[in-house]
Amino acid sequence: MQELIQGAVDTYYNSDFAEVKREDDAAKHNTQGIAYSKNGEHARAIAAFNKAVKLDPYFAEAYYNRGRVYDGKGDYEKAIEDYCTAIKHNPKLAEAYNNRRNTYKKKGAAYKTFGDYSIAIKLAPQLTEAYYNRGTDALKEGSYDSAIRDYDTAIELQPKFPQFYNARGVAYEKDSEILAVLSRYKVAVGLEARVPKVSISYGEEYYSEAELCAAIENYSTAIALKPDYAEAYLNLGRAHFKKGESDSAIKDYVTAIDLKSDYAEAYLNLGVAYDSRNESDAALENYNITISFASDLPIAYSHRGAASLRQGEVKSAIEDYNTVLSLDPDYAAVYYKRGIAWLYVKEWEKSKIDLIAAKDMGMAIMQAFHDNHRNVVDFEQKTGVCLPEDIAELLTPQKGLAELEKETRLALALKYYKNGAISTGLAAQLVGISREAFWYLMGDYGLSLFELTEDLLAELKHASKANYQ
């Protein structure tokens, strides 16, 4: 969104006419560089900016402009170097802070210059893009309220930009899950005033109705501003689906596909919507299309495998689960799913190996089995398969439902603490233990109050996939 900057060259008050002329020439080369860049003549633009900074080594805007061109070419190292030089010569150049952080993120070093957006906003309170970017950082961290506040400001400054509404819709949608969960377990005492009285659920997930409605309103505004906004239709469909409005969701996904015929994520979500209505043939058709456009997407194979298993196509299901694990060997939930699939064909040892693998990765396999099949007797009656004693024991809770619910609360507490949505105090209340007890518990799941080692990060990755996806 940002334009290149014309800037102004520092003219020193001395009697040397040649020095003033030198700086005037630098400004002219900067202007030429901007024109070349707008025409897509990147090599000529860089050459012009080179001349500008050679004539005036303190010309911050010329360094910034050259950085923008390098950025567009994918030469992130040179871009960052130029942004840093621009900031050195003009510490008040807000755009340079904003773009430096953007480029570090593109380079895969998002942990660097984390405060750049806030500095940019302090220097230039009207810099809309910095609010949007800072909101997007907050969204990724799980700080949904902060994200919404920044998107609010961006929209106040630029109310006709559809991307801002779409992003704010995503933040409301994410916030809806957290608020509903906190309300359900009555742990957010300080938030009770804003937690809606009614929460809706779809399957095992819970969402705050008020926040979902806000998300839908934002997606709809984005579409009104940009009727061909395929991503906003996808998001709108997802929000409708979470409200249990599968007809509206399907309509939105179809529109997204009409606008973007190779939109793999829309086909995937369309398949899930059909799956929820037990329309397995339509679900499988959309999963197949998804895979044709995104053959390296593990979740597509996972969904197709589950749909195949429901249709009795055990071999096809296992093949899909094999593919998932070849793409992502740490996908704990799929070890569990494949372990269950092996039961249908009485491959007891293979089933046991997979179920234990899922459990070792941190997945609550007894809880998952209870959610899907109630108990071993129910599974055996439905499938006609009599389970061996050792596998039945693996899948049978040795505790009551209250204990299972406590395990679920623990999983949620770890999830929301990990992404920064709740404090250790709220997390402890969610589990029903003291804060000190939660601190000790964190270490068992790879979390630390101070830092995460590589080994603990890997362990947390396993636990996250097992319990939260």
Secondary structure, DSSP 8 states (H G I E B T S, - for coil): -------------SS-HHHHHHHHHHHHHHHHHHHHHHTT-HHHHHHHHHHHHHH-TT-HHHHHHHHHHHHHHT-HHHHHHHHHHHHHH-TT-HHHHHHHHHHHHHTT-TTTTTTHHHHHHHH-TT-HHHHHHHHHHHHHHT-HHHHHHHHHHHHHH-TT-HHHHHHHHHHHHHHHHHHHHHHHTT--GGGTTTS-S-EEEETTEEEEHHHHHHHHHHHHHHHHH-TT-HHHHHHHHHHHHHTT-HHHHHHHHHHHHHH-TT-HHHHHHHHHHHHHTT-HHHHHHHHHHHHHH-TT-HHHHHHHHHHHHHTT-HHHHHHHHHHHHHH-TT-HHHHHHHHHHHHHTT-HHHHHHHHHHHHHTT--HHHHHHHHHSSHHHHHHHH-----HHHHHHTS-SS-HHHHHHHHHHHHHHHHHHTTSS-HHHHHHHHTS-HHHHHHHHGGGT--SS---HHHHHHHHHHHHHHH-
